[in-house]
Amino acid sequence: MLRELFPLLTALTVAAIVYVARERRRRRMRIAPPRPDLAMREVSDAPALLQIERAALATDDPRVAFRRAAIQNAVAALYLETIAECGVEQTGELLRAHTEAWRALREYLRLKHDDAATEDWFDHFTSVARPYIREKVRLTREFALHLDEGAERYARI
């Protein structure tokens, strides 16, 4: 009798394990934004961010438009950060504005679209872009100070 139940018990055990594993994966992969009805005004009152929200909501895929705006502000902040390190004054206010903008956009994406996590696409982009931007600013500065044509070619690339 026990020999006849063993295949049935084995099949039920395997089915239960597969079901539990599938449910865990489904829950982990599910997109569940904490606040899908969030408006930008609740995250920041900056006029530039409200304008970005209006433009993004008018597109077919607002999440992509918000991502693009976050990347544009992050790139501007990286350029300003590198330029400030070269000793150029009066970049602090612009740097602060762009940094606050991309941070607010990231928070908005996290809350509304469940789109921001640590070590995700945005963090990877900024970590890869930072050295390239530093080198481009260095080559541009080298060309401007010494009229080095080789530096100009690399800065253009």
DSSP file (Angstrom, degrees, kcal/mol; ACC not computed):
  #  RESIDUE AA STRUCTURE BP1 BP2  ACC     N-H-->O    O-->H-N    N-H-->O    O-->H-N    TCO  KAPPA ALPHA  PHI   PSI    X-CA   Y-CA   Z-CA
    1    1 A M     >        0   0    0      0, 0.0     4,-1.2     0, 0.0     3,-0.3   0.000 360.0 360.0 360.0 -42.7    0.0    0.0    0.0
    2    2 A L  H  >  +     0   0    0      1,-0.2     4,-1.6     2,-0.2     3,-0.1   0.845 360.0  58.2 -65.5 -33.9    2.8    2.4    0.9
    3    3 A R  H  4 S+     0   0    0      1,-0.2    -1,-0.2     2,-0.2     0, 0.0   0.837 105.0  50.1 -64.7 -32.2    4.5    1.6   -2.4
    4    4 A E  H  > S+     0   0    0     -3,-0.3     4,-0.5     1,-0.2    -1,-0.2   0.788 111.8  47.5 -76.9 -28.4    1.4    2.8   -4.3
    5    5 A L  H  X S+     0   0    0     -4,-1.2     4,-2.9     1,-0.2     5,-0.3   0.714  93.4  78.2 -84.4 -22.3    1.2    6.1   -2.4
    6    6 A F  H  X S+     0   0    0     -4,-1.6     4,-2.4     1,-0.2     5,-0.2   0.915  94.4  46.0 -58.2 -48.4    4.9    7.0   -2.7
    7    7 A P  H  > S+     0   0    0      0, 0.0     4,-2.4     0, 0.0    -1,-0.2   0.893 114.3  49.8 -62.4 -36.6    4.6    8.3   -6.4
    8    8 A L  H  X S+     0   0    0     -4,-0.5     4,-2.4     2,-0.2    -2,-0.2   0.929 112.2  46.3 -65.9 -44.9    1.5   10.2   -5.5
    9    9 A L  H  X S+     0   0    0     -4,-2.9     4,-2.3     2,-0.2    -1,-0.2   0.881 112.6  51.2 -64.5 -38.3    3.1   11.9   -2.5
   10   10 A T  H  X S+     0   0    0     -4,-2.4     4,-2.5    -5,-0.3    -2,-0.2   0.930 110.8  47.8 -63.8 -45.8    6.2   12.6   -4.5
   11   11 A A  H  X S+     0   0    0     -4,-2.4     4,-2.4     1,-0.2    -2,-0.2   0.901 112.6  48.7 -63.6 -41.4    4.2   14.3   -7.3
   12   12 A L  H  X S+     0   0    0     -4,-2.4     4,-2.2     2,-0.2    -1,-0.2   0.886 111.4  50.1 -66.2 -38.4    2.2   16.3   -4.7
   13   13 A T  H  X S+     0   0    0     -4,-2.3     4,-2.2     2,-0.2    -2,-0.2   0.925 112.0  47.0 -65.5 -45.0    5.4   17.4   -3.0
   14   14 A V  H  X S+     0   0    0     -4,-2.5     4,-2.5     1,-0.2     5,-0.2   0.914 112.2  50.8 -62.8 -43.2    7.0   18.5   -6.3
   15   15 A A  H  X S+     0   0    0     -4,-2.4     4,-2.4     1,-0.2    -1,-0.2   0.898 110.2  49.7 -62.1 -40.7    3.8   20.3   -7.3
   16   16 A A  H  X S+     0   0    0     -4,-2.2     4,-2.4     2,-0.2    -1,-0.2   0.902 111.3  48.8 -65.6 -40.7    3.8   22.2   -4.0
   17   17 A I  H  X S+     0   0    0     -4,-2.2     4,-2.5     2,-0.2    -2,-0.2   0.919 112.5  47.8 -65.1 -44.1    7.4   23.2   -4.3
   18   18 A V  H  X S+     0   0    0     -4,-2.5     4,-2.6     1,-0.2    -2,-0.2   0.911 112.2  50.2 -63.4 -42.2    6.9   24.5   -7.9
   19   19 A Y  H  X S+     0   0    0     -4,-2.4     4,-2.4    -5,-0.2    -2,-0.2   0.928 111.7  46.8 -62.5 -45.9    3.8   26.4   -6.8
   20   20 A V  H  X S+     0   0    0     -4,-2.4     4,-2.3     2,-0.2    -2,-0.2   0.921 113.7  48.3 -63.6 -44.3    5.6   28.1   -3.9
   21   21 A A  H  X S+     0   0    0     -4,-2.5     4,-2.2     1,-0.2    -2,-0.2   0.916 112.3  49.0 -62.6 -42.9    8.6   29.0   -6.0
   22   22 A R  H  X S+     0   0    0     -4,-2.6     4,-2.5     1,-0.2    -2,-0.2   0.897 111.4  49.3 -64.2 -40.9    6.3   30.4   -8.8
   23   23 A E  H  X S+     0   0    0     -4,-2.4     4,-2.5     2,-0.2    -1,-0.2   0.897 110.2  50.6 -65.9 -40.9    4.3   32.5   -6.3
   24   24 A R  H  X S+     0   0    0     -4,-2.3     4,-2.3     2,-0.2    -2,-0.2   0.932 112.8  46.4 -62.0 -45.0    7.5   33.9   -4.7
   25   25 A R  H  X S+     0   0    0     -4,-2.2     4,-2.4     1,-0.2    -2,-0.2   0.912 111.6  51.5 -64.1 -42.0    8.8   34.9   -8.1
   26   26 A R  H  X S+     0   0    0     -4,-2.5     4,-1.1     1,-0.2    -2,-0.2   0.915 111.9  46.3 -62.0 -43.4    5.5   36.4   -9.1
   27   27 A R  H  < S+     0   0    0     -4,-2.5     3,-0.2     1,-0.2    -1,-0.2   0.893 113.6  49.2 -65.4 -39.1    5.4   38.5   -5.9
   28   28 A R  H  < S+     0   0    0     -4,-2.3    -2,-0.2     1,-0.2    -1,-0.2   0.868 116.0  42.0 -68.3 -36.3    9.0   39.6   -6.3
   29   29 A M  H  < S+     0   0    0     -4,-2.4    -1,-0.2    -5,-0.2    -2,-0.2   0.560  88.5 113.7 -88.5  -9.2    8.5   40.6  -10.0
   30   30 A R     <  -     0   0    0     -4,-1.1     2,-0.7    -3,-0.2    -3,-0.0  -0.388  66.7-131.4 -67.2 136.3    5.1   42.3   -9.5
   31   31 A I        +     0   0    0     -2,-0.1    -1,-0.1     1,-0.0    83,-0.1  -0.804  36.8 164.2 -88.5 117.1    5.1   46.0  -10.1
   32   32 A A        -     0   0    0     -2,-0.7    82,-0.1    82,-0.1    81,-0.1  -0.700  20.3-159.9-137.1  82.6    3.3   47.5   -7.2
   33   33 A P        -     0   0    0      0, 0.0    78,-0.1     0, 0.0    79,-0.1  -0.384  17.2-136.4 -65.1 139.3    3.8   51.3   -6.9
   34   34 A P  S    S+     0   0    0      0, 0.0    78,-0.2     0, 0.0    77,-0.1   0.860  95.1  17.7 -63.3 -35.6    3.1   52.6   -3.4
   35   35 A R    >   +     0   0    0     76,-2.6     3,-1.6    75,-0.1    79,-0.1  -0.646  61.9 169.2-140.0  80.3    1.2   55.7   -4.7
   36   36 A P  T 3  S+     0   0    0      0, 0.0    -1,-0.1     0, 0.0    76,-0.1   0.675  81.4  56.7 -67.6 -15.3    0.0   55.4   -8.3
   37   37 A D  T 3  S+     0   0    0      2,-0.1    75,-0.1     0, 0.0     2,-0.0   0.231  79.7 134.9 -98.0  13.8   -2.1   58.5   -7.9
   38   38 A L    <   -     0   0    0     -3,-1.6     2,-0.3    73,-0.1    -3,-0.0  -0.307  41.3-152.8 -66.2 142.8    0.8   60.7   -6.8
   39   39 A A    >>  -     0   0    0      1,-0.1     3,-1.6    -2,-0.0     4,-0.5  -0.874  24.7-119.3-113.0 151.8    1.2   64.2   -8.3
   40   40 A M  H >> S+     0   0    0     -2,-0.3     4,-3.0     1,-0.3     3,-1.5   0.824 109.7  69.0 -59.3 -32.5    4.6   66.0   -8.7
   41   41 A R  H 34 S+     0   0    0      1,-0.3    -1,-0.3     2,-0.2     9,-0.0   0.787  94.3  57.2 -58.6 -27.3    3.3   68.8   -6.5
   42   42 A E  H <4 S+     0   0    0     -3,-1.6    -1,-0.3     1,-0.1    -2,-0.2   0.728 114.4  37.3 -75.8 -21.6    3.4   66.4   -3.6
   43   43 A V  H << S-     0   0    0     -3,-1.5     2,-0.3    -4,-0.5    -2,-0.2   0.849 133.6  -6.4 -94.2 -43.9    7.1   65.7   -4.1
   44   44 A S     <  -     0   0    0     -4,-3.0    -1,-0.4     2,-0.1    -2,-0.0  -0.993  43.2-151.4-154.9 145.8    8.3   69.1   -5.1
   45   45 A D        +     0   0    0     -2,-0.3    -4,-0.1    -3,-0.1    -3,-0.0   0.276  53.0 134.2 -98.6   9.1    6.9   72.6   -5.9
   46   46 A A     >  -     0   0    0      1,-0.2     4,-2.0     2,-0.1     3,-0.4  -0.402  56.7-138.6 -63.5 129.7    9.7   73.5   -8.2
   47   47 A P  H  > S+     0   0    0      0, 0.0     4,-2.1     0, 0.0     5,-0.2   0.853 101.7  56.7 -59.0 -35.7    8.2   75.1  -11.4
   48   48 A A  H  > S+     0   0    0      1,-0.2     4,-2.1     2,-0.2     5,-0.1   0.897 108.1  47.3 -63.9 -38.8   10.7   73.2  -13.6
   49   49 A L  H  > S+     0   0    0     -3,-0.4     4,-2.3     2,-0.2    -1,-0.2   0.868 110.1  52.0 -71.1 -36.0    9.5   69.9  -12.2
   50   50 A L  H  X S+     0   0    0     -4,-2.0     4,-2.1     2,-0.2    -1,-0.2   0.878 110.4  49.2 -66.2 -36.0    5.9   70.8  -12.6
   51   51 A Q  H  X S+     0   0    0     -4,-2.1     4,-2.4     2,-0.2    -2,-0.2   0.896 109.6  51.5 -68.3 -40.1    6.6   71.7  -16.2
   52   52 A I  H  X S+     0   0    0     -4,-2.1     4,-2.7     1,-0.2    -2,-0.2   0.905 109.3  51.5 -61.4 -40.9    8.4   68.3  -16.7
   53   53 A E  H  X S+     0   0    0     -4,-2.3     4,-2.7     2,-0.2    -2,-0.2   0.929 109.4  49.1 -63.0 -44.8    5.4   66.5  -15.3
   54   54 A R  H  X S+     0   0    0     -4,-2.1     4,-0.9     1,-0.2    -2,-0.2   0.928 114.9  44.6 -60.4 -44.8    3.0   68.3  -17.7
   55   55 A A  H  < S+     0   0    0     -4,-2.4     3,-0.3     1,-0.2     4,-0.3   0.895 114.5  48.7 -67.3 -39.4    5.2   67.5  -20.7
   56   56 A A  H >< S+     0   0    0     -4,-2.7     3,-1.4     1,-0.2    -2,-0.2   0.896 107.9  53.2 -69.0 -40.0    5.7   63.9  -19.6
   57   57 A L  H 3< S+     0   0    0     -4,-2.7    -1,-0.2     1,-0.3    -2,-0.2   0.711 102.7  60.3 -69.3 -17.8    2.0   63.2  -18.9
   58   58 A A  T 3< S+     0   0    0     -4,-0.9    -1,-0.3    -3,-0.3    -2,-0.2   0.559  93.6  84.9 -83.4  -8.5    1.2   64.4  -22.4
   59   59 A T  S <  S-     0   0    0     -3,-1.4    -3,-0.0    -4,-0.3     5,-0.0  -0.363  90.4-111.6 -88.8 171.3    3.4   61.7  -24.0
   60   60 A D  S    S+     0   0    0      1,-0.3    -1,-0.1    -2,-0.1    -4,-0.0   0.876 112.1  28.1 -68.4 -38.5    2.4   58.1  -24.8
   61   61 A D    >>  -     0   0    0      1,-0.1     4,-1.5    -5,-0.0     3,-0.7  -0.825  67.3-176.9-127.4  91.9    4.7   56.6  -22.0
   62   62 A P  H 3> S+     0   0    0      0, 0.0     4,-2.6     0, 0.0     5,-0.2   0.826  80.9  62.4 -59.8 -33.1    5.2   59.1  -19.2
   63   63 A R  H 3> S+     0   0    0      1,-0.2     4,-2.3     2,-0.2     5,-0.1   0.903 103.8  48.3 -61.7 -40.1    7.6   56.9  -17.3
   64   64 A V  H <> S+     0   0    0     -3,-0.7     4,-2.6     2,-0.2    -1,-0.2   0.897 111.1  50.8 -65.7 -40.2   10.1   57.0  -20.2
   65   65 A A  H  X S+     0   0    0     -4,-1.5     4,-2.2     2,-0.2    -2,-0.2   0.896 110.8  48.6 -65.2 -40.2    9.7   60.8  -20.3
   66   66 A F  H  X S+     0   0    0     -4,-2.6     4,-2.3     2,-0.2    -2,-0.2   0.898 111.2  50.6 -66.2 -39.4   10.4   61.1  -16.5
   67   67 A R  H  X S+     0   0    0     -4,-2.3     4,-2.5    -5,-0.2    -2,-0.2   0.930 110.0  50.0 -61.7 -44.5   13.4   58.8  -16.9
   68   68 A R  H  X S+     0   0    0     -4,-2.6     4,-2.5     1,-0.2    -2,-0.2   0.907 111.1  48.8 -61.7 -41.8   14.7   60.9  -19.7
   69   69 A A  H  X S+     0   0    0     -4,-2.2     4,-2.3     2,-0.2    -1,-0.2   0.891 110.3  51.4 -65.6 -38.9   14.3   64.1  -17.6
   70   70 A A  H  X S+     0   0    0     -4,-2.3     4,-2.1     2,-0.2    -2,-0.2   0.912 111.9  47.0 -63.8 -41.9   16.0   62.5  -14.7
   71   71 A I  H  X S+     0   0    0     -4,-2.5     4,-2.7     2,-0.2    -2,-0.2   0.909 110.8  51.7 -67.0 -41.8   19.0   61.5  -16.9
   72   72 A Q  H  X S+     0   0    0     -4,-2.5     4,-2.2     1,-0.2    -2,-0.2   0.917 112.8  45.1 -61.7 -43.2   19.2   65.0  -18.4
   73   73 A N  H  X S+     0   0    0     -4,-2.3     4,-2.3     2,-0.2    -1,-0.2   0.873 112.7  51.1 -69.0 -35.9   19.3   66.6  -15.0
   74   74 A A  H  X S+     0   0    0     -4,-2.1     4,-2.5     2,-0.2    -2,-0.2   0.910 110.2  49.1 -66.4 -41.8   21.8   64.1  -13.7
   75   75 A V  H  X S+     0   0    0     -4,-2.7     4,-2.5     2,-0.2    -2,-0.2   0.923 111.6  49.1 -63.3 -44.1   24.1   64.7  -16.7
   76   76 A A  H  X S+     0   0    0     -4,-2.2     4,-2.6     1,-0.2    -1,-0.2   0.911 111.7  49.7 -61.1 -41.2   23.8   68.5  -16.2
   77   77 A A  H  X S+     0   0    0     -4,-2.3     4,-2.5     2,-0.2    -2,-0.2   0.895 110.0  50.5 -65.1 -39.5   24.7   68.0  -12.5
   78   78 A L  H  X S+     0   0    0     -4,-2.5     4,-2.2     2,-0.2    -2,-0.2   0.911 111.7  47.7 -65.5 -41.4   27.7   65.8  -13.4
   79   79 A Y  H  X S+     0   0    0     -4,-2.5     4,-2.7     2,-0.2    -2,-0.2   0.946 114.1  46.4 -61.9 -47.6   29.0   68.4  -15.8
   80   80 A L  H  X S+     0   0    0     -4,-2.6     4,-2.5     1,-0.2    -2,-0.2   0.876 110.6  53.2 -64.5 -37.0   28.5   71.2  -13.3
   81   81 A E  H  X S+     0   0    0     -4,-2.5     4,-1.6     2,-0.2    -1,-0.2   0.921 112.4  44.3 -62.2 -44.3   30.1   69.1  -10.5
   82   82 A T  H  X S+     0   0    0     -4,-2.2     4,-1.0     2,-0.2    -2,-0.2   0.892 113.5  50.2 -68.4 -40.4   33.2   68.6  -12.7
   83   83 A I  H  <>S+     0   0    0     -4,-2.7     5,-1.5     1,-0.2     3,-0.5   0.891 109.0  52.3 -65.4 -39.0   33.3   72.2  -13.8
   84   84 A A  H ><5S+     0   0    0     -4,-2.5     3,-1.4     1,-0.2    -1,-0.2   0.867 104.7  56.1 -64.6 -35.8   33.1   73.3  -10.2
   85   85 A E  H 3<5S+     0   0    0     -4,-1.6    -1,-0.2     1,-0.3    -2,-0.2   0.759  98.6  62.1 -67.2 -23.7   36.0   71.1   -9.3
   86   86 A C  T 3<5S-     0   0    0     -4,-1.0    -1,-0.3    -3,-0.5    -2,-0.2   0.545 126.3-100.2 -77.7  -6.7   38.1   72.9  -12.0
   87   87 A G  T < 5S+     0   0    0     -3,-1.4     2,-0.4     1,-0.3    -3,-0.2   0.522  71.0 148.9 102.7   7.2   37.6   76.1  -10.0
   88   88 A V      < -     0   0    0     -5,-1.5     3,-0.4     1,-0.0    -1,-0.3  -0.619  37.0-143.4 -76.0 127.5   34.8   77.8  -11.9
   89   89 A E  S    S+     0   0    0     -2,-0.4    -1,-0.0     1,-0.2    -6,-0.0  -0.351  71.7  39.8 -86.6 169.9   32.8   79.8   -9.5
   90   90 A Q  S    S+     0   0    0     -2,-0.1     4,-0.2     1,-0.1    -1,-0.2   0.761  79.7 107.1  63.8  30.4   29.0   80.4   -9.5
   91   91 A T     >  +     0   0    0     -3,-0.4     4,-2.6     2,-0.1     5,-0.2   0.501  54.2  85.9-105.4  -8.6   28.1   76.8  -10.4
   92   92 A G  H  > S+     0   0    0      1,-0.2     4,-2.4     2,-0.2     5,-0.2   0.889  87.9  47.4 -61.0 -44.6   26.8   75.9   -7.0
   93   93 A E  H  > S+     0   0    0      2,-0.2     4,-2.2     1,-0.2    -1,-0.2   0.920 115.3  45.1 -67.2 -43.7   23.3   77.2   -7.4
   94   94 A L  H  > S+     0   0    0     -4,-0.2     4,-2.5     2,-0.2     5,-0.2   0.907 113.2  51.2 -65.0 -41.4   22.8   75.5  -10.8
   95   95 A L  H  X S+     0   0    0     -4,-2.6     4,-2.4     1,-0.2    -2,-0.2   0.919 110.9  48.2 -60.9 -44.1   24.4   72.3   -9.5
   96   96 A R  H  X S+     0   0    0     -4,-2.4     4,-2.6    -5,-0.2    -1,-0.2   0.903 111.3  50.7 -63.5 -41.6   22.1   72.3   -6.5
   97   97 A A  H  X S+     0   0    0     -4,-2.2     4,-2.0     2,-0.2    -2,-0.2   0.927 113.5  43.7 -64.0 -45.6   19.0   72.9   -8.7
   98   98 A H  H  X S+     0   0    0     -4,-2.5     4,-2.4     2,-0.2     5,-0.2   0.885 114.0  50.6 -69.0 -37.8   19.9   70.0  -11.1
   99   99 A T  H  X S+     0   0    0     -4,-2.4     4,-2.1    -5,-0.2    -2,-0.2   0.930 111.9  46.9 -65.1 -44.8   20.7   67.6   -8.2
  100  100 A E  H  X S+     0   0    0     -4,-2.6     4,-2.4    -5,-0.2    -1,-0.2   0.873 110.9  54.6 -63.4 -36.0   17.5   68.4   -6.5
  101  101 A A  H  X S+     0   0    0     -4,-2.0     4,-2.5    -5,-0.2    -2,-0.2   0.946 110.5  42.6 -65.1 -48.7   15.6   67.9   -9.8
  102  102 A W  H  X S+     0   0    0     -4,-2.4     4,-2.2     1,-0.2    -1,-0.2   0.866 114.5  51.4 -70.6 -31.3   16.9   64.5  -10.5
  103  103 A R  H  X S+     0   0    0     -4,-2.1     4,-2.2    -5,-0.2    -1,-0.2   0.913 111.4  47.3 -67.7 -40.2   16.5   63.4   -6.9
  104  104 A A  H  X S+     0   0    0     -4,-2.4     4,-2.6     2,-0.2    -2,-0.2   0.905 112.3  50.3 -65.9 -40.5   12.9   64.6   -6.9
  105  105 A L  H  X S+     0   0    0     -4,-2.5     4,-2.7     2,-0.2    -2,-0.2   0.897 110.2  50.1 -64.3 -39.7   12.3   62.8  -10.2
  106  106 A R  H  X S+     0   0    0     -4,-2.2     4,-2.2     2,-0.2    -2,-0.2   0.907 111.5  48.1 -64.7 -41.0   13.8   59.6   -8.9
  107  107 A E  H  X S+     0   0    0     -4,-2.2     4,-2.4     2,-0.2     5,-0.2   0.912 111.8  50.3 -64.9 -41.7   11.6   59.8   -5.8
  108  108 A Y  H  X S+     0   0    0     -4,-2.6     4,-3.0     1,-0.2     5,-0.5   0.928 111.2  48.3 -60.8 -46.2    8.5   60.5   -8.0
  109  109 A L  H  X S+     0   0    0     -4,-2.7     4,-1.7     1,-0.2     6,-1.6   0.880 111.2  51.4 -62.5 -38.1    9.4   57.5  -10.2
  110  110 A R  H  X S+     0   0    0     -4,-2.2     4,-0.7     4,-0.3    -2,-0.2   0.927 117.6  37.0 -65.2 -44.5    9.8   55.3   -7.1
  111  111 A L  H  < S+     0   0    0     -4,-2.4   -76,-2.6    -5,-0.1    -2,-0.2   0.898 127.0  33.1 -76.9 -40.8    6.5   56.2   -5.6
  112  112 A K  H  < S+     0   0    0     -4,-3.0    -3,-0.2    -5,-0.2    -2,-0.2   0.870 135.2  18.5 -87.4 -37.9    4.3   56.5   -8.8
  113  113 A H  H  < S-     0   0    0     -4,-1.7    -3,-0.2    -5,-0.5    -2,-0.1   0.374  91.4-122.4-117.9   3.0    5.8   53.8  -11.1
  114  114 A D  S  < S+     0   0    0     -4,-0.7    -4,-0.3    -5,-0.4    -3,-0.1   0.942  72.1 132.5  53.7  49.0    7.8   51.5   -8.7
  115  115 A D        +     0   0    0     -6,-1.6     2,-0.5    -9,-0.2    -5,-0.2   0.380  38.7  73.4-117.5   0.9   10.8   52.4  -10.9
  116  116 A A        +     0   0    0     -7,-0.2     2,-0.3    -9,-0.1    -1,-0.1  -0.969  46.6 149.7-128.2 125.1   13.6   53.4   -8.7
  117  117 A A    >   -     0   0    0     -2,-0.5     3,-0.9    -3,-0.0     6,-0.3  -0.936  53.0 -80.6-140.6 163.9   15.7   51.0   -6.6
  118  118 A T  T 3  S+     0   0    0     -2,-0.3     3,-0.1     1,-0.2    -2,-0.0  -0.403 113.9  13.5 -67.4 144.8   19.3   51.1   -5.4
  119  119 A E  T 3  S+     0   0    0      1,-0.1    -1,-0.2    -2,-0.1     2,-0.1   0.868  98.9 134.1  58.0  41.7   21.8   49.9   -8.0
  120  120 A D  S <> S-     0   0    0     -3,-0.9     4,-2.3    -5,-0.0     5,-0.2  -0.201  75.7 -64.9-103.2-161.5   19.3   50.1  -10.8
  121  121 A W  H  > S+     0   0    0      1,-0.2     4,-2.3     2,-0.2     5,-0.1   0.841 131.5  50.9 -57.1 -38.1   19.6   51.6  -14.3
  122  122 A F  H  > S+     0   0    0      2,-0.2     4,-2.6     1,-0.2    -1,-0.2   0.931 110.7  46.3 -70.7 -45.7   20.0   55.1  -13.1
  123  123 A D  H  > S+     0   0    0     -6,-0.3     4,-2.1     1,-0.2    -2,-0.2   0.889 113.5  50.6 -63.4 -38.5   22.8   54.4  -10.7
  124  124 A H  H  X S+     0   0    0     -4,-2.3     4,-1.8     2,-0.2    -2,-0.2   0.924 110.3  49.9 -64.1 -43.8   24.6   52.3  -13.4
  125  125 A F  H  X S+     0   0    0     -4,-2.3     4,-3.0    -5,-0.2     5,-0.2   0.941 112.2  46.2 -60.6 -48.7   24.2   55.2  -15.9
  126  126 A T  H  X S+     0   0    0     -4,-2.6     4,-2.1     1,-0.2    -1,-0.2   0.875 111.4  51.7 -65.8 -36.2   25.6   57.8  -13.5
  127  127 A S  H  < S+     0   0    0     -4,-2.1    -1,-0.2    -5,-0.2    -2,-0.2   0.844 116.3  40.9 -69.6 -30.6   28.5   55.6  -12.5
  128  128 A V  H  X S+     0   0    0     -4,-1.8     4,-0.8    -5,-0.2    -2,-0.2   0.864 117.0  48.1 -80.6 -37.9   29.4   55.0  -16.1
  129  129 A A  H  X S+     0   0    0     -4,-3.0     4,-2.7    -5,-0.2     5,-0.3   0.830  96.0  72.9 -73.7 -32.6   28.8   58.5  -17.3
  130  130 A R  H  X S+     0   0    0     -4,-2.1     4,-2.4     1,-0.2     5,-0.2   0.906  99.3  42.7 -53.8 -52.0   30.8   60.3  -14.5
  131  131 A P  H  > S+     0   0    0      0, 0.0     4,-2.3     0, 0.0    -1,-0.2   0.883 114.7  51.3 -65.4 -34.9   34.4   59.3  -15.8
  132  132 A Y  H  X S+     0   0    0     -4,-0.8     4,-2.3     2,-0.2    -2,-0.2   0.915 111.5  47.0 -65.8 -41.9   33.4   60.1  -19.4
  133  133 A I  H  X S+     0   0    0     -4,-2.7     4,-2.5     2,-0.2     5,-0.2   0.911 111.0  52.1 -66.6 -41.6   32.1   63.5  -18.4
  134  134 A R  H  X S+     0   0    0     -4,-2.4     4,-2.4    -5,-0.3    -2,-0.2   0.924 111.9  46.1 -58.5 -44.7   35.2   64.3  -16.3
  135  135 A E  H  X S+     0   0    0     -4,-2.3     4,-2.7     2,-0.2     5,-0.2   0.896 111.4  51.3 -68.0 -39.2   37.5   63.4  -19.2
  136  136 A K  H  X S+     0   0    0     -4,-2.3     4,-2.4     2,-0.2    -2,-0.2   0.915 112.1  46.6 -64.3 -42.1   35.5   65.4  -21.7
  137  137 A V  H  X S+     0   0    0     -4,-2.5     4,-2.5     2,-0.2    -2,-0.2   0.902 112.3  51.3 -65.6 -40.0   35.6   68.5  -19.4
  138  138 A R  H  X S+     0   0    0     -4,-2.4     4,-2.5    -5,-0.2    -2,-0.2   0.931 112.5  45.1 -62.9 -44.8   39.3   68.0  -18.9
  139  139 A L  H  X S+     0   0    0     -4,-2.7     4,-2.4     2,-0.2    -2,-0.2   0.885 112.8  50.7 -67.0 -38.5   40.0   67.7  -22.6
  140  140 A T  H  X S+     0   0    0     -4,-2.4     4,-2.5    -5,-0.2    -1,-0.2   0.912 112.5  46.9 -64.1 -41.8   37.8   70.8  -23.4
  141  141 A R  H  X S+     0   0    0     -4,-2.5     4,-2.6     2,-0.2     5,-0.3   0.905 110.4  53.0 -65.2 -41.6   39.6   72.7  -20.7
  142  142 A E  H  X S+     0   0    0     -4,-2.5     4,-2.4     1,-0.2     6,-0.5   0.910 111.7  45.9 -60.2 -43.0   43.0   71.6  -22.1
  143  143 A F  H  X S+     0   0    0     -4,-2.4     4,-2.1     4,-0.2    -2,-0.2   0.917 113.3  49.1 -66.2 -43.0   42.0   72.8  -25.5
  144  144 A A  H  < S+     0   0    0     -4,-2.5    -2,-0.2     1,-0.2    -1,-0.2   0.874 118.3  39.1 -66.5 -36.7   40.6   76.1  -24.2
  145  145 A L  H  < S+     0   0    0     -4,-2.6    -2,-0.2    -5,-0.2    -1,-0.2   0.873 134.7  17.4 -81.6 -37.3   43.8   76.8  -22.2
  146  146 A H  H  < S-     0   0    0     -4,-2.4    -3,-0.2    -5,-0.3    -2,-0.2   0.389  91.6-125.1-119.3   2.1   46.5   75.5  -24.6
  147  147 A L     <  +     0   0    0     -4,-2.1     2,-0.8    -5,-0.3    -4,-0.2   0.890  43.1 176.0  49.5  44.3   44.7   75.4  -27.9
  148  148 A D     >  -     0   0    0     -6,-0.5     4,-1.7     1,-0.2    -1,-0.2  -0.718  20.6-160.9 -80.9 111.6   45.7   71.7  -28.2
  149  149 A E  H  > S+     0   0    0     -2,-0.8     4,-2.0     1,-0.2    -1,-0.2   0.815  89.2  57.6 -68.0 -30.0   44.1   70.4  -31.4
  150  150 A G  H  > S+     0   0    0      1,-0.2     4,-1.8     2,-0.2    -1,-0.2   0.901 106.9  48.6 -64.3 -40.2   44.5   66.8  -30.3
  151  151 A A  H  > S+     0   0    0      1,-0.2     4,-2.5     2,-0.2    -2,-0.2   0.862 108.1  55.6 -66.3 -36.0   42.4   67.6  -27.2
  152  152 A E  H  X S+     0   0    0     -4,-1.7     4,-2.2     2,-0.2    -2,-0.2   0.926 105.8  50.6 -63.5 -43.2   39.8   69.3  -29.3
  153  153 A R  H  X S+     0   0    0     -4,-2.0     4,-1.7     1,-0.2    -1,-0.2   0.929 113.8  44.4 -59.5 -46.1   39.4   66.2  -31.5
  154  154 A Y  H  < S+     0   0    0     -4,-1.8    -1,-0.2     1,-0.2    -2,-0.2   0.866 111.0  53.8 -69.0 -35.4   38.9   64.0  -28.4
  155  155 A A  H  < S+     0   0    0     -4,-2.5    -1,-0.2     1,-0.2    -2,-0.2   0.886 108.3  50.4 -66.2 -37.3   36.6   66.5  -26.7
  156  156 A R  H  <        0   0    0     -4,-2.2    -1,-0.2     1,-0.3    -2,-0.2   0.879 360.0 360.0 -66.9 -37.6   34.3   66.6  -29.8
  157  157 A I     <        0   0    0     -4,-1.7    -1,-0.3    -5,-0.2    -2,-0.2   0.514 360.0 360.0 -64.4 360.0   34.2   62.8  -29.9
